[in-house]
Amino acid sequence: MIPTPILDKIQTPDQVMQLSAKEKEALAEELRQTIIDRVSQNGGHLASSLGVVDLTIALLSEFNPPHDQIVWDVGHQAYAYKLLTGRKDQFHTLRQYGGITGFPKISESKYDAFGVGHSSTSVSAALGLLRAKKLKGDDGHVVAVIGDGAMTGGMAFEGLNDTGHFSENLTVILNDNQMSIDKNVGGLSTALANLRSSTGYIKAKGRVEKFLLKIPLIGKPIARMLRAIKTWFRLLIRRNTPVIFEDLGFRYFGPFDGHDIPLLQKKLQIAKQIDGPVLIHVITQKGKGYPFAVEDPSSYHGVSPFDIEKGVQPSEKYTFTHCFSDSVVRVGEKYENVVAICAAMMTSTGLVNFRKHMKLRFFDVGIAEEHAVTMAAGMAVNGFVPVVALYSTFAQRAYDQLLHDVCLQDLHVVLALDRAGIVGADGMTHQGIYDISMMLSMPNVTLLSPCNYAELDRMLEWAVAEGKGLVAVRYPRGGQSEILEKIPSEEGIGPRVIREGSDVAILALGVMCEQALVAADELEEKGIHAKVIDVRCVKPCDVESWKILLSGIKKVVTIEDGIAHAGFGAFLMSQLEEADAMKDIEHFEIFGVSDHPLIAGGRNVLLEKEHMDAKSIVEKIESWT
């Protein structure tokens, strides 16, 4: 155990206020070492959490949760906040089944003001919290902490615009580490770079701020004059690079050193005294305190368990993401009208090599999934075939764009859904279990689910060369098992038998074929002969093929890594009933995720808890005999 004498004394966040400046510096070091130690064992978001340790201490030195409310955008950087808000003794359970989550969660602690997990939501949520406080007569402060990467999301500007227009007393902390997961892109990133480099403005503005704060504000005319003086001064010093946040109605302060706790406290004290919205721009170092993470923050954004002394070692394991990476390059080289699009996750979605080989046909739009999809639709109109690579959980953010801009216009766009299905330790905000339900609700959609690498490679080319409308290909995190690897690839996208049997049919979607085949082996030992069918295509539903495949079968099981009541099984049953093909089926059981948030935990643990494993399938089929 790492000795943490100061952290051990902190049972409630208000105790941080009582520490001396020297103790706070020591506390910051203890927090960093504790985070590094635990993430090295459990995995998690390391670089971002290390970068905001000093900021967290400063916030808790000036604000008093839960009376004051702090909203962390995305929330993967909130480990220090968890440690300082009564969860140190549970920190060893971080991201484990039944443990504390990797993100703020209202039901976990009264100090978590808002549940988060996706980007760019903090300003809107914080404004809602603030307006509710005002209506109740609550004088507590509200703070939103948002990163420069998250600021590229359009929703952040919707919140800023609303806040500034009505001059709400909201404090926004812009945590600028020049990163999201990969390097930030876009005009805002350039604007922030200009602000960071404008040292003359920063120094002069700081001196004028101190002077102005000593002048008592007597009446609206003088207040207007002071604001006019500040605007004039800003334009005089930086007439070519005005501060966009002031144009939105915020009082802008910064940029400041985000690791200088006393300085941060002073700026937060000023923010509390100002009537109207304030944005404090701080510069932090992602990964601070752990040299490996400082040198390569992208690789230490989200990590699996690792050796602290050696750092994260490159994985030699080939995954579905690697397969997609290779396939999209091959397809792009073969078809010159293919373009690739991602939303600030070039490395994570496997598009690095595409950019390397076909840079002019690659587009990273920042954390802006909605924009990515509608931009893809525009490119499709003009003859290109866009391949948009998104995590399943983040594709949810572009539901309207997928429906309205792609599907209703029947445009040919390929959607690569990485991390589909049960993801695991990142918890309920990141589980990729809703994409099937989402796609089933839209017209002009083809939804494919490959069971192994060979099928993914073939399906991606089919999606580009032969597909029509929106073609979504969903595949999981991680790699294929030996069982899945042995399944041969076949032409077409329709359902196909991968194991013969006559007593029961197990219809498996994607990598759930593994559970189906294991269950079939166990059933065979019990004298029950199971036919296993690889679904491959969720939608459209080829009813005639299913009628042939299920002919003579009276017991049917479907297994999918999505929502059971609104997924493939339920869809197939409705289609068979409509075709009057259910009359001979005595039992039809749907295995999938139950209708509740799916918490963090290892994939195998969650499969068992959700009764989606081979054992549960066998038990259900046995109960019918």
Secondary structure, DSSP 4 states (H G I P E B T S, - for coil): ----TTGGG-SSGGGGGGS-HHHHHHHHHHHHHHHHHHHHHH-B--HHHHHTHHHHHHHHHH--TTTSEEEESSSTT-HHHHHHTT-GGGGGGTTSTTS--SS--TTT-TT--S---STT-HHHHHHHHHHHHHHHT----EEEEEETTGGGSHHHHHHHHHHHHTT---EEEEEE-SBSSSB--SHHHHHHHHHHH-HHHHHHHHHHHHHHHTS---SHHHHHHHHHHHHHHHHHHSTTS--HHHHTTPEEEEEEETT-HHHHHHHHHHHHHSSS-EEEEEE--TTTT-HHHHH-TTTTSSB-S-BTTTBPPPP----HHHHHHHHHHHHHHH-TTEEEEESS-TTTTT-HHHHHH-GGGEEE--S-HHHHHHHHHHHHHTT-EEEEEEEHHHHGGGHHIIIIIIITTT--EEEEEET-B---TT-TTT-B-SHHHHHHTSSSEEEE--SSHHHHHHHHHHHHHT--SEEEEE--SS---HHHHTSPP-SSSS-EEEE--SSEEEEE-GGGHHHHHHHHHHHHHTT--EEEEE--EEES--HHHHHHHTTT--EEEEEEEEEGGGSHHHHHHHHHHHTT--TT-SEEEEEEE-SS---S--HHHHHHHTT-SHHHHHHHHHTT-
